[in-house]
């Protein structure tokens, strides 16, 4: 994968840009599609673009916020199966 990097406000060496990409990989677990680096003197501001991120639906079931029922024990599963679903 190739990360598109835009540098504004100054000039950076390629080694430093590569270090920021490596930092993003370590911090987020994947390489960003794009990165904006704004240079302000000795400081830099990093903005990452990871594209569209999948999200998990969260529902309130039997008083708990859950995404899936796989972590429920047998009693909670039975409670969920017996509940009245309103239309």
PyMOL Python script that loads the backbone (N, CA, C, O; Angstrom):
from pymol import cmd

cmd.read_pdbstr("""\
ATOM      1  N   UNK A   1       0.848  -1.161   0.000  1.00  0.00           N
ATOM      2  CA  UNK A   1       0.000   0.000   0.000  1.00  0.00           C
ATOM      3  C   UNK A   1       0.896   1.227   0.000  1.00  0.00           C
ATOM      4  O   UNK A   1       1.976   1.222   0.592  1.00  0.00           O
ATOM      5  N   UNK A   2       0.451   2.249  -0.651  1.00  0.00           N
ATOM      6  CA  UNK A   2       1.239   3.467  -0.742  1.00  0.00           C
ATOM      7  C   UNK A   2       0.484   4.610  -0.083  1.00  0.00           C
ATOM      8  O   UNK A   2      -0.669   4.878  -0.423  1.00  0.00           O
ATOM      9  N   UNK A   3       1.120   5.268   0.837  1.00  0.00           N
ATOM     10  CA  UNK A   3       0.521   6.380   1.563  1.00  0.00           C
ATOM     11  C   UNK A   3       0.838   7.679   0.823  1.00  0.00           C
ATOM     12  O   UNK A   3       2.000   7.973   0.544  1.00  0.00           O
ATOM     13  N   UNK A   4      -0.200   8.453   0.509  1.00  0.00           N
ATOM     14  CA  UNK A   4      -0.025   9.743  -0.139  1.00  0.00           C
ATOM     15  C   UNK A   4       0.170  10.788   0.956  1.00  0.00           C
ATOM     16  O   UNK A   4      -0.678  10.936   1.836  1.00  0.00           O
ATOM     17  N   UNK A   5       1.280  11.508   0.903  1.00  0.00           N
ATOM     18  CA  UNK A   5       1.627  12.457   1.956  1.00  0.00           C
ATOM     19  C   UNK A   5       1.649  13.867   1.384  1.00  0.00           C
ATOM     20  O   UNK A   5       2.278  14.121   0.357  1.00  0.00           O
ATOM     21  N   UNK A   6       0.953  14.786   2.062  1.00  0.00           N
ATOM     22  CA  UNK A   6       0.967  16.209   1.711  1.00  0.00           C
ATOM     23  C   UNK A   6       1.638  16.970   2.845  1.00  0.00           C
ATOM     24  O   UNK A   6       1.190  16.902   3.989  1.00  0.00           O
ATOM     25  N   UNK A   7       2.706  17.691   2.537  1.00  0.00           N
ATOM     26  CA  UNK A   7       3.431  18.481   3.536  1.00  0.00           C
ATOM     27  C   UNK A   7       3.164  19.954   3.257  1.00  0.00           C
ATOM     28  O   UNK A   7       3.386  20.429   2.143  1.00  0.00           O
ATOM     29  N   UNK A   8       2.684  20.683   4.279  1.00  0.00           N
ATOM     30  CA  UNK A   8       2.435  22.117   4.145  1.00  0.00           C
ATOM     31  C   UNK A   8       3.186  22.868   5.234  1.00  0.00           C
ATOM     32  O   UNK A   8       3.435  22.329   6.312  1.00  0.00           O
ATOM     33  N   UNK A   9       3.539  24.097   4.949  1.00  0.00           N
ATOM     34  CA  UNK A   9       4.173  24.954   5.943  1.00  0.00           C
ATOM     35  C   UNK A   9       5.665  24.753   6.107  1.00  0.00           C
ATOM     36  O   UNK A   9       6.281  25.395   6.957  1.00  0.00           O
ATOM     37  N   UNK A  10       6.252  23.888   5.322  1.00  0.00           N
ATOM     38  CA  UNK A  10       7.690  23.656   5.451  1.00  0.00           C
ATOM     39  C   UNK A  10       8.120  22.476   4.607  1.00  0.00           C
ATOM     40  O   UNK A  10       7.352  21.957   3.797  1.00  0.00           O
ATOM     41  N   UNK A  11       9.360  22.061   4.808  1.00  0.00           N
ATOM     42  CA  UNK A  11       9.941  20.950   4.048  1.00  0.00           C
ATOM     43  C   UNK A  11      10.439  19.901   5.036  1.00  0.00           C
ATOM     44  O   UNK A  11      11.059  20.228   6.048  1.00  0.00           O
ATOM     45  N   UNK A  12      10.158  18.633   4.725  1.00  0.00           N
ATOM     46  CA  UNK A  12      10.638  17.529   5.556  1.00  0.00           C
ATOM     47  C   UNK A  12      11.453  16.571   4.696  1.00  0.00           C
ATOM     48  O   UNK A  12      11.199  16.416   3.501  1.00  0.00           O
ATOM     49  N   UNK A  13      12.426  15.936   5.320  1.00  0.00           N
ATOM     50  CA  UNK A  13      13.199  14.911   4.627  1.00  0.00           C
ATOM     51  C   UNK A  13      12.360  13.645   4.513  1.00  0.00           C
ATOM     52  O   UNK A  13      11.464  13.409   5.323  1.00  0.00           O
ATOM     53  N   UNK A  14      12.653  12.843   3.513  1.00  0.00           N
ATOM     54  CA  UNK A  14      11.887  11.619   3.281  1.00  0.00           C
ATOM     55  C   UNK A  14      12.005  10.661   4.465  1.00  0.00           C
ATOM     56  O   UNK A  14      11.057   9.938   4.770  1.00  0.00           O
ATOM     57  N   UNK A  15      13.147  10.648   5.126  1.00  0.00           N
ATOM     58  CA  UNK A  15      13.332   9.772   6.289  1.00  0.00           C
ATOM     59  C   UNK A  15      12.357  10.141   7.412  1.00  0.00           C
ATOM     60  O   UNK A  15      11.823   9.260   8.086  1.00  0.00           O
ATOM     61  N   UNK A  16      12.128  11.434   7.611  1.00  0.00           N
ATOM     62  CA  UNK A  16      11.204  11.876   8.661  1.00  0.00           C
ATOM     63  C   UNK A  16       9.765  11.534   8.279  1.00  0.00           C
ATOM     64  O   UNK A  16       8.975  11.127   9.131  1.00  0.00           O
ATOM     65  N   UNK A  17       9.425  11.697   6.999  1.00  0.00           N
ATOM     66  CA  UNK A  17       8.083  11.331   6.531  1.00  0.00           C
ATOM     67  C   UNK A  17       7.852   9.833   6.716  1.00  0.00           C
ATOM     68  O   UNK A  17       6.783   9.415   7.160  1.00  0.00           O
ATOM     69  N   UNK A  18       8.850   9.036   6.376  1.00  0.00           N
ATOM     70  CA  UNK A  18       8.746   7.586   6.558  1.00  0.00           C
ATOM     71  C   UNK A  18       8.585   7.229   8.036  1.00  0.00           C
ATOM     72  O   UNK A  18       7.874   6.282   8.373  1.00  0.00           O
ATOM     73  N   UNK A  19       9.238   7.979   8.910  1.00  0.00           N
ATOM     74  CA  UNK A  19       9.105   7.732  10.347  1.00  0.00           C
ATOM     75  C   UNK A  19       7.683   8.022  10.823  1.00  0.00           C
ATOM     76  O   UNK A  19       7.159   7.303  11.673  1.00  0.00           O
ATOM     77  N   UNK A  20       7.054   9.068  10.283  1.00  0.00           N
ATOM     78  CA  UNK A  20       5.666   9.373  10.657  1.00  0.00           C
ATOM     79  C   UNK A  20       4.713   8.299  10.145  1.00  0.00           C
ATOM     80  O   UNK A  20       3.749   7.961  10.831  1.00  0.00           O
ATOM     81  N   UNK A  21       4.959   7.759   8.963  1.00  0.00           N
ATOM     82  CA  UNK A  21       4.136   6.671   8.436  1.00  0.00           C
ATOM     83  C   UNK A  21       4.313   5.425   9.297  1.00  0.00           C
ATOM     84  O   UNK A  21       3.337   4.742   9.608  1.00  0.00           O
ATOM     85  N   UNK A  22       5.544   5.128   9.681  1.00  0.00           N
ATOM     86  CA  UNK A  22       5.824   3.976  10.548  1.00  0.00           C
ATOM     87  C   UNK A  22       5.133   4.144  11.906  1.00  0.00           C
ATOM     88  O   UNK A  22       4.603   3.179  12.456  1.00  0.00           O
ATOM     89  N   UNK A  23       5.141   5.360  12.441  1.00  0.00           N
ATOM     90  CA  UNK A  23       4.459   5.639  13.711  1.00  0.00           C
ATOM     91  C   UNK A  23       2.968   5.366  13.595  1.00  0.00           C
ATOM     92  O   UNK A  23       2.367   4.802  14.509  1.00  0.00           O
ATOM     93  N   UNK A  24       2.361   5.766  12.469  1.00  0.00           N
ATOM     94  CA  UNK A  24       0.932   5.522  12.264  1.00  0.00           C
ATOM     95  C   UNK A  24       0.640   4.024  12.205  1.00  0.00           C
ATOM     96  O   UNK A  24      -0.361   3.560  12.751  1.00  0.00           O
ATOM     97  N   UNK A  25       1.518   3.268  11.541  1.00  0.00           N
ATOM     98  CA  UNK A  25       1.350   1.814  11.473  1.00  0.00           C
ATOM     99  C   UNK A  25       1.397   1.191  12.860  1.00  0.00           C
ATOM    100  O   UNK A  25       0.588   0.320  13.181  1.00  0.00           O
ATOM    101  N   UNK A  26       2.343   1.636  13.683  1.00  0.00           N
ATOM    102  CA  UNK A  26       2.464   1.095  15.038  1.00  0.00           C
ATOM    103  C   UNK A  26       1.293   1.499  15.915  1.00  0.00           C
ATOM    104  O   UNK A  26       0.786   0.687  16.689  1.00  0.00           O
ATOM    105  N   UNK A  27       0.863   2.739  15.803  1.00  0.00           N
ATOM    106  CA  UNK A  27      -0.193   3.259  16.680  1.00  0.00           C
ATOM    107  C   UNK A  27      -1.567   2.710  16.322  1.00  0.00           C
ATOM    108  O   UNK A  27      -2.345   2.366  17.212  1.00  0.00           O
ATOM    109  N   UNK A  28      -1.879   2.623  15.013  1.00  0.00           N
ATOM    110  CA  UNK A  28      -3.219   2.245  14.593  1.00  0.00           C
ATOM    111  C   UNK A  28      -3.297   0.839  14.008  1.00  0.00           C
ATOM    112  O   UNK A  28      -4.395   0.347  13.747  1.00  0.00           O
ATOM    113  N   UNK A  29      -2.171   0.191  13.800  1.00  0.00           N
ATOM    114  CA  UNK A  29      -2.178  -1.176  13.315  1.00  0.00           C
ATOM    115  C   UNK A  29      -2.308  -1.322  11.815  1.00  0.00           C
ATOM    116  O   UNK A  29      -2.363  -2.445  11.312  1.00  0.00           O
ATOM    117  N   UNK A  30      -2.358  -0.224  11.088  1.00  0.00           N
ATOM    118  CA  UNK A  30      -2.402  -0.297   9.624  1.00  0.00           C
ATOM    119  C   UNK A  30      -1.892   1.005   9.037  1.00  0.00           C
ATOM    120  O   UNK A  30      -1.884   2.045   9.695  1.00  0.00           O
ATOM    121  N   UNK A  31      -1.469   0.924   7.790  1.00  0.00           N
ATOM    122  CA  UNK A  31      -0.925   2.103   7.121  1.00  0.00           C
ATOM    123  C   UNK A  31      -2.061   2.979   6.610  1.00  0.00           C
ATOM    124  O   UNK A  31      -3.010   2.466   6.017  1.00  0.00           O
ATOM    125  N   UNK A  32      -1.986   4.285   6.826  1.00  0.00           N
ATOM    126  CA  UNK A  32      -3.036   5.158   6.310  1.00  0.00           C
ATOM    127  C   UNK A  32      -2.964   5.268   4.788  1.00  0.00           C
ATOM    128  O   UNK A  32      -1.905   5.076   4.192  1.00  0.00           O
ATOM    129  N   UNK A  33      -4.120   5.583   4.160  1.00  0.00           N
ATOM    130  CA  UNK A  33      -4.155   5.825   2.720  1.00  0.00           C
ATOM    131  C   UNK A  33      -3.516   7.168   2.404  1.00  0.00           C
ATOM    132  O   UNK A  33      -2.874   7.331   1.366  1.00  0.00           O
ATOM    133  N   UNK A  34      -3.693   8.120   3.300  1.00  0.00           N
ATOM    134  CA  UNK A  34      -3.141   9.449   3.096  1.00  0.00           C
ATOM    135  C   UNK A  34      -2.791  10.097   4.415  1.00  0.00           C
ATOM    136  O   UNK A  34      -3.319   9.726   5.463  1.00  0.00           O
ATOM    137  N   UNK A  35      -1.885  11.081   4.359  1.00  0.00           N
ATOM    138  CA  UNK A  35      -1.465  11.779   5.567  1.00  0.00           C
ATOM    139  C   UNK A  35      -1.160  13.224   5.206  1.00  0.00           C
ATOM    140  O   UNK A  35      -0.474  13.505   4.223  1.00  0.00           O
ATOM    141  N   UNK A  36      -1.685  14.137   6.021  1.00  0.00           N
ATOM    142  CA  UNK A  36      -1.367  15.553   5.883  1.00  0.00           C
ATOM    143  C   UNK A  36      -0.448  15.932   7.031  1.00  0.00           C
ATOM    144  O   UNK A  36      -0.754  15.672   8.195  1.00  0.00           O
ATOM    145  N   UNK A  37       0.674  16.545   6.700  1.00  0.00           N
ATOM    146  CA  UNK A  37       1.635  16.988   7.709  1.00  0.00           C
ATOM    147  C   UNK A  37       1.765  18.493   7.572  1.00  0.00           C
ATOM    148  O   UNK A  37       2.193  19.001   6.535  1.00  0.00           O
ATOM    149  N   UNK A  38       1.387  19.208   8.638  1.00  0.00           N
ATOM    150  CA  UNK A  38       1.533  20.663   8.650  1.00  0.00           C
ATOM    151  C   UNK A  38       2.703  21.008   9.567  1.00  0.00           C
ATOM    152  O   UNK A  38       2.689  20.680  10.754  1.00  0.00           O
ATOM    153  N   UNK A  39       3.712  21.671   9.012  1.00  0.00           N
ATOM    154  CA  UNK A  39       4.914  22.037   9.757  1.00  0.00           C
ATOM    155  C   UNK A  39       4.746  23.455  10.274  1.00  0.00           C
ATOM    156  O   UNK A  39       4.437  24.375   9.515  1.00  0.00           O
ATOM    157  N   UNK A  40       4.958  23.624  11.593  1.00  0.00           N
ATOM    158  CA  UNK A  40       4.872  24.945  12.224  1.00  0.00           C
ATOM    159  C   UNK A  40       6.112  25.120  13.094  1.00  0.00           C
ATOM    160  O   UNK A  40       6.074  24.861  14.297  1.00  0.00           O
ATOM    161  N   UNK A  41       7.191  25.553  12.493  1.00  0.00           N
ATOM    162  CA  UNK A  41       8.451  25.706  13.228  1.00  0.00           C
ATOM    163  C   UNK A  41       9.007  24.349  13.602  1.00  0.00           C
ATOM    164  O   UNK A  41       9.312  23.531  12.735  1.00  0.00           O
ATOM    165  N   UNK A  42       9.137  24.111  14.915  1.00  0.00           N
ATOM    166  CA  UNK A  42       9.642  22.830  15.403  1.00  0.00           C
ATOM    167  C   UNK A  42       8.524  21.812  15.620  1.00  0.00           C
ATOM    168  O   UNK A  42       8.795  20.665  15.977  1.00  0.00           O
ATOM    169  N   UNK A  43       7.290  22.213  15.412  1.00  0.00           N
ATOM    170  CA  UNK A  43       6.149  21.342  15.665  1.00  0.00           C
ATOM    171  C   UNK A  43       5.531  20.871  14.351  1.00  0.00           C
ATOM    172  O   UNK A  43       5.604  21.562  13.335  1.00  0.00           O
ATOM    173  N   UNK A  44       4.922  19.683  14.385  1.00  0.00           N
ATOM    174  CA  UNK A  44       4.186  19.180  13.233  1.00  0.00           C
ATOM    175  C   UNK A  44       2.798  18.735  13.689  1.00  0.00           C
ATOM    176  O   UNK A  44       2.623  18.240  14.802  1.00  0.00           O
ATOM    177  N   UNK A  45       1.828  18.918  12.814  1.00  0.00           N
ATOM    178  CA  UNK A  45       0.473  18.455  13.069  1.00  0.00           C
ATOM    179  C   UNK A  45       0.175  17.366  12.049  1.00  0.00           C
ATOM    180  O   UNK A  45       0.282  17.596  10.845  1.00  0.00           O
ATOM    181  N   UNK A  46      -0.196  16.187  12.524  1.00  0.00           N
ATOM    182  CA  UNK A  46      -0.437  15.044  11.657  1.00  0.00           C
ATOM    183  C   UNK A  46      -1.927  14.778  11.551  1.00  0.00           C
ATOM    184  O   UNK A  46      -2.633  14.754  12.559  1.00  0.00           O
ATOM    185  N   UNK A  47      -2.407  14.578  10.325  1.00  0.00           N
ATOM    186  CA  UNK A  47      -3.788  14.177  10.071  1.00  0.00           C
ATOM    187  C   UNK A  47      -3.747  12.933   9.192  1.00  0.00           C
ATOM    188  O   UNK A  47      -3.094  12.924   8.148  1.00  0.00           O
ATOM    189  N   UNK A  48      -4.448  11.884   9.620  1.00  0.00           N
ATOM    190  CA  UNK A  48      -4.425  10.616   8.909  1.00  0.00           C
ATOM    191  C   UNK A  48      -5.745  10.387   8.186  1.00  0.00           C
ATOM    192  O   UNK A  48      -6.799  10.825   8.646  1.00  0.00           O
ATOM    193  N   UNK A  49      -5.680   9.695   7.046  1.00  0.00           N
ATOM    194  CA  UNK A  49      -6.870   9.276   6.311  1.00  0.00           C
ATOM    195  C   UNK A  49      -6.797   7.766   6.149  1.00  0.00           C
ATOM    196  O   UNK A  49      -5.940   7.249   5.432  1.00  0.00           O
ATOM    197  N   UNK A  50      -7.705   7.062   6.824  1.00  0.00           N
ATOM    198  CA  UNK A  50      -7.743   5.608   6.750  1.00  0.00           C
ATOM    199  C   UNK A  50      -8.872   5.116   5.845  1.00  0.00           C
ATOM    200  O   UNK A  50      -9.150   3.917   5.816  1.00  0.00           O
ATOM    201  N   UNK A  51      -9.523   6.006   5.113  1.00  0.00           N
ATOM    202  CA  UNK A  51     -10.626   5.609   4.244  1.00  0.00           C
ATOM    203  C   UNK A  51     -11.867   5.322   5.066  1.00  0.00           C
ATOM    204  O   UNK A  51     -11.952   5.707   6.232  1.00  0.00           O
ATOM    205  N   UNK A  52     -12.818   4.652   4.465  1.00  0.00           N
ATOM    206  CA  UNK A  52     -14.056   4.300   5.168  1.00  0.00           C
ATOM    207  C   UNK A  52     -13.786   3.184   6.158  1.00  0.00           C
ATOM    208  O   UNK A  52     -13.214   2.152   5.808  1.00  0.00           O
ATOM    209  N   UNK A  53     -14.200   3.399   7.396  1.00  0.00           N
ATOM    210  CA  UNK A  53     -14.001   2.419   8.447  1.00  0.00           C
ATOM    211  C   UNK A  53     -15.319   1.705   8.728  1.00  0.00           C
ATOM    212  O   UNK A  53     -16.342   2.363   8.914  1.00  0.00           O
ATOM    213  N   UNK A  54     -15.316   0.381   8.764  1.00  0.00           N
ATOM    214  CA  UNK A  54     -16.545  -0.330   9.110  1.00  0.00           C
ATOM    215  C   UNK A  54     -16.897  -0.071  10.573  1.00  0.00           C
ATOM    216  O   UNK A  54     -16.013   0.094  11.414  1.00  0.00           O
ATOM    217  N   UNK A  55     -18.172  -0.039  10.859  1.00  0.00           N
ATOM    218  CA  UNK A  55     -18.583   0.165  12.244  1.00  0.00           C
ATOM    219  C   UNK A  55     -19.526  -0.949  12.657  1.00  0.00           C
ATOM    220  O   UNK A  55     -20.168  -1.596  11.829  1.00  0.00           O
ATOM    221  N   UNK A  56     -19.588  -1.147  13.943  1.00  0.00           N
ATOM    222  CA  UNK A  56     -20.417  -2.205  14.480  1.00  0.00           C
ATOM    223  C   UNK A  56     -21.664  -1.566  15.090  1.00  0.00           C
ATOM    224  O   UNK A  56     -21.566  -0.605  15.852  1.00  0.00           O
ATOM    225  N   UNK A  57     -22.811  -2.096  14.757  1.00  0.00           N
ATOM    226  CA  UNK A  57     -24.064  -1.597  15.297  1.00  0.00           C
ATOM    227  C   UNK A  57     -24.147  -1.950  16.776  1.00  0.00           C
ATOM    228  O   UNK A  57     -23.860  -3.081  17.167  1.00  0.00           O
ATOM    229  N   UNK A  58     -24.537  -0.987  17.592  1.00  0.00           N
ATOM    230  CA  UNK A  58     -24.693  -1.212  19.032  1.00  0.00           C
ATOM    231  C   UNK A  58     -26.154  -1.030  19.373  1.00  0.00           C
ATOM    232  O   UNK A  58     -26.778  -0.043  18.983  1.00  0.00           O
ATOM    233  N   UNK A  59     -26.701  -2.000  20.111  1.00  0.00           N
ATOM    234  CA  UNK A  59     -28.106  -1.954  20.512  1.00  0.00           C
ATOM    235  C   UNK A  59     -28.199  -2.101  22.020  1.00  0.00           C
ATOM    236  O   UNK A  59     -27.295  -2.629  22.668  1.00  0.00           O
ATOM    237  N   UNK A  60     -29.311  -1.623  22.565  1.00  0.00           N
ATOM    238  CA  UNK A  60     -29.583  -1.833  23.991  1.00  0.00           C
ATOM    239  C   UNK A  60     -30.498  -3.048  24.094  1.00  0.00           C
ATOM    240  O   UNK A  60     -31.655  -3.012  23.674  1.00  0.00           O
ATOM    241  N   UNK A  61     -29.958  -4.119  24.660  1.00  0.00           N
ATOM    242  CA  UNK A  61     -30.718  -5.347  24.829  1.00  0.00           C
ATOM    243  C   UNK A  61     -30.664  -5.731  26.293  1.00  0.00           C
ATOM    244  O   UNK A  61     -29.584  -5.850  26.872  1.00  0.00           O
ATOM    245  N   UNK A  62     -31.803  -5.922  26.879  1.00  0.00           N
ATOM    246  CA  UNK A  62     -31.964  -6.315  28.285  1.00  0.00           C
ATOM    247  C   UNK A  62     -31.143  -5.411  29.215  1.00  0.00           C
ATOM    248  O   UNK A  62     -30.567  -5.871  30.200  1.00  0.00           O
ATOM    249  N   UNK A  63     -31.105  -4.125  28.880  1.00  0.00           N
ATOM    250  CA  UNK A  63     -30.432  -3.168  29.750  1.00  0.00           C
ATOM    251  C   UNK A  63     -28.943  -2.997  29.494  1.00  0.00           C
ATOM    252  O   UNK A  63     -28.292  -2.224  30.197  1.00  0.00           O
ATOM    253  N   UNK A  64     -28.384  -3.691  28.511  1.00  0.00           N
ATOM    254  CA  UNK A  64     -26.958  -3.605  28.217  1.00  0.00           C
ATOM    255  C   UNK A  64     -26.746  -3.096  26.794  1.00  0.00           C
ATOM    256  O   UNK A  64     -27.530  -3.405  25.897  1.00  0.00           O
ATOM    257  N   UNK A  65     -25.694  -2.323  26.592  1.00  0.00           N
ATOM    258  CA  UNK A  65     -25.306  -1.915  25.250  1.00  0.00           C
ATOM    259  C   UNK A  65     -24.399  -2.995  24.684  1.00  0.00           C
ATOM    260  O   UNK A  65     -23.319  -3.252  25.217  1.00  0.00           O
ATOM    261  N   UNK A  66     -24.843  -3.628  23.599  1.00  0.00           N
ATOM    262  CA  UNK A  66     -24.086  -4.737  23.025  1.00  0.00           C
ATOM    263  C   UNK A  66     -24.048  -4.604  21.514  1.00  0.00           C
ATOM    264  O   UNK A  66     -24.932  -4.003  20.904  1.00  0.00           O
ATOM    265  N   UNK A  67     -23.017  -5.173  20.925  1.00  0.00           N
ATOM    266  CA  UNK A  67     -22.931  -5.261  19.477  1.00  0.00           C
ATOM    267  C   UNK A  67     -23.413  -6.620  19.003  1.00  0.00           C
ATOM    268  O   UNK A  67     -24.115  -6.717  17.996  1.00  0.00           O
ATOM    269  N   UNK A  68     -23.039  -7.668  19.722  1.00  0.00           N
ATOM    270  CA  UNK A  68     -23.472  -9.029  19.395  1.00  0.00           C
ATOM    271  C   UNK A  68     -23.838  -9.736  20.690  1.00  0.00           C
ATOM    272  O   UNK A  68     -23.508  -9.275  21.783  1.00  0.00           O
ATOM    273  N   UNK A  69     -24.517 -10.849  20.550  1.00  0.00           N
ATOM    274  CA  UNK A  69     -24.950 -11.598  21.730  1.00  0.00           C
ATOM    275  C   UNK A  69     -23.985 -12.716  22.108  1.00  0.00           C
ATOM    276  O   UNK A  69     -24.271 -13.492  23.021  1.00  0.00           O
ATOM    277  N   UNK A  70     -22.856 -12.811  21.429  1.00  0.00           N
ATOM    278  CA  UNK A  70     -21.951 -13.937  21.655  1.00  0.00           C
ATOM    279  C   UNK A  70     -21.294 -13.929  23.029  1.00  0.00           C
ATOM    280  O   UNK A  70     -20.790 -14.963  23.466  1.00  0.00           O
ATOM    281  N   UNK A  71     -21.283 -12.789  23.725  1.00  0.00           N
ATOM    282  CA  UNK A  71     -20.659 -12.740  25.054  1.00  0.00           C
ATOM    283  C   UNK A  71     -21.670 -12.959  26.174  1.00  0.00           C
ATOM    284  O   UNK A  71     -21.295 -12.978  27.347  1.00  0.00           O
ATOM    285  N   UNK A  72     -22.962 -13.126  25.824  1.00  0.00           N
ATOM    286  CA  UNK A  72     -23.988 -13.370  26.832  1.00  0.00           C
ATOM    287  C   UNK A  72     -23.883 -14.798  27.357  1.00  0.00           C
ATOM    288  O   UNK A  72     -23.548 -15.719  26.613  1.00  0.00           O
ATOM    289  N   UNK A  73     -24.175 -14.973  28.654  1.00  0.00           N
ATOM    290  CA  UNK A  73     -24.245 -16.324  29.201  1.00  0.00           C
ATOM    291  C   UNK A  73     -25.629 -16.900  28.875  1.00  0.00           C
ATOM    292  O   UNK A  73     -26.463 -16.225  28.272  1.00  0.00           O
ATOM    293  N   UNK A  74     -25.861 -18.141  29.278  1.00  0.00           N
ATOM    294  CA  UNK A  74     -27.110 -18.818  28.911  1.00  0.00           C
ATOM    295  C   UNK A  74     -28.335 -18.104  29.467  1.00  0.00           C
ATOM    296  O   UNK A  74     -29.354 -18.028  28.782  1.00  0.00           O
ATOM    297  N   UNK A  75     -28.267 -17.583  30.681  1.00  0.00           N
ATOM    298  CA  UNK A  75     -29.408 -16.891  31.274  1.00  0.00           C
ATOM    299  C   UNK A  75     -29.737 -15.621  30.493  1.00  0.00           C
ATOM    300  O   UNK A  75     -30.911 -15.351  30.237  1.00  0.00           O
ATOM    301  N   UNK A  76     -28.738 -14.841  30.112  1.00  0.00           N
ATOM    302  CA  UNK A  76     -28.974 -13.617  29.332  1.00  0.00           C
ATOM    303  C   UNK A  76     -29.504 -13.961  27.945  1.00  0.00           C
ATOM    304  O   UNK A  76     -30.365 -13.255  27.420  1.00  0.00           O
ATOM    305  N   UNK A  77     -29.003 -15.035  27.347  1.00  0.00           N
ATOM    306  CA  UNK A  77     -29.506 -15.452  26.033  1.00  0.00           C
ATOM    307  C   UNK A  77     -30.981 -15.831  26.127  1.00  0.00           C
ATOM    308  O   UNK A  77     -31.770 -15.487  25.247  1.00  0.00           O
ATOM    309  N   UNK A  78     -31.360 -16.554  27.215  1.00  0.00           N
ATOM    310  CA  UNK A  78     -32.764 -16.928  27.404  1.00  0.00           C
ATOM    311  C   UNK A  78     -33.622 -15.687  27.636  1.00  0.00           C
ATOM    312  O   UNK A  78     -34.734 -15.600  27.117  1.00  0.00           O
ATOM    313  N   UNK A  79     -33.117 -14.730  28.408  1.00  0.00           N
ATOM    314  CA  UNK A  79     -33.847 -13.481  28.643  1.00  0.00           C
ATOM    315  C   UNK A  79     -34.074 -12.735  27.333  1.00  0.00           C
ATOM    316  O   UNK A  79     -35.150 -12.183  27.104  1.00  0.00           O
ATOM    317  N   UNK A  80     -33.060 -12.721  26.481  1.00  0.00           N
ATOM    318  CA  UNK A  80     -33.196 -12.038  25.193  1.00  0.00           C
ATOM    319  C   UNK A  80     -34.198 -12.768  24.305  1.00  0.00           C
ATOM    320  O   UNK A  80     -34.970 -12.120  23.598  1.00  0.00           O
ATOM    321  N   UNK A  81     -34.205 -14.088  24.324  1.00  0.00           N
ATOM    322  CA  UNK A  81     -35.126 -14.864  23.501  1.00  0.00           C
ATOM    323  C   UNK A  81     -36.571 -14.709  23.975  1.00  0.00           C
ATOM    324  O   UNK A  81     -37.499 -14.781  23.169  1.00  0.00           O
ATOM    325  N   UNK A  82     -36.766 -14.497  25.283  1.00  0.00           N
ATOM    326  CA  UNK A  82     -38.126 -14.406  25.850  1.00  0.00           C
ATOM    327  C   UNK A  82     -38.690 -12.989  25.839  1.00  0.00           C
ATOM    328  O   UNK A  82     -39.867 -12.801  26.148  1.00  0.00           O
ATOM    329  N   UNK A  83     -37.912 -12.025  25.506  1.00  0.00           N
ATOM    330  CA  UNK A  83     -38.398 -10.645  25.587  1.00  0.00           C
ATOM    331  C   UNK A  83     -39.428 -10.365  24.497  1.00  0.00           C
ATOM    332  O   UNK A  83     -39.440 -11.016  23.452  1.00  0.00           O
ATOM    333  N   UNK A  84     -40.289  -9.388  24.757  1.00  0.00           N
ATOM    334  CA  UNK A  84     -41.333  -9.003  23.815  1.00  0.00           C
ATOM    335  C   UNK A  84     -40.762  -7.925  22.911  1.00  0.00           C
ATOM    336  O   UNK A  84     -40.304  -6.886  23.386  1.00  0.00           O
ATOM    337  N   UNK A  85     -40.788  -8.172  21.620  1.00  0.00           N
ATOM    338  CA  UNK A  85     -40.274  -7.203  20.653  1.00  0.00           C
ATOM    339  C   UNK A  85     -41.434  -6.370  20.151  1.00  0.00           C
ATOM    340  O   UNK A  85     -42.408  -6.907  19.623  1.00  0.00           O
ATOM    341  N   UNK A  86     -41.337  -5.058  20.314  1.00  0.00           N
ATOM    342  CA  UNK A  86     -42.400  -4.151  19.903  1.00  0.00           C
ATOM    343  C   UNK A  86     -42.169  -3.702  18.473  1.00  0.00           C
ATOM    344  O   UNK A  86     -41.034  -3.442  18.072  1.00  0.00           O
ATOM    345  N   UNK A  87     -43.239  -3.612  17.707  1.00  0.00           N
ATOM    346  CA  UNK A  87     -43.117  -3.185  16.309  1.00  0.00           C
ATOM    347  C   UNK A  87     -43.504  -1.735  16.144  1.00  0.00           C
ATOM    348  O   UNK A  87     -43.461  -1.207  15.032  1.00  0.00           O
TER     349      UNK A  87
END
""", "prot")
cmd.dss("prot")
cmd.show_as("cartoon", "prot")
cmd.util.cbc("prot")
cmd.orient("prot")
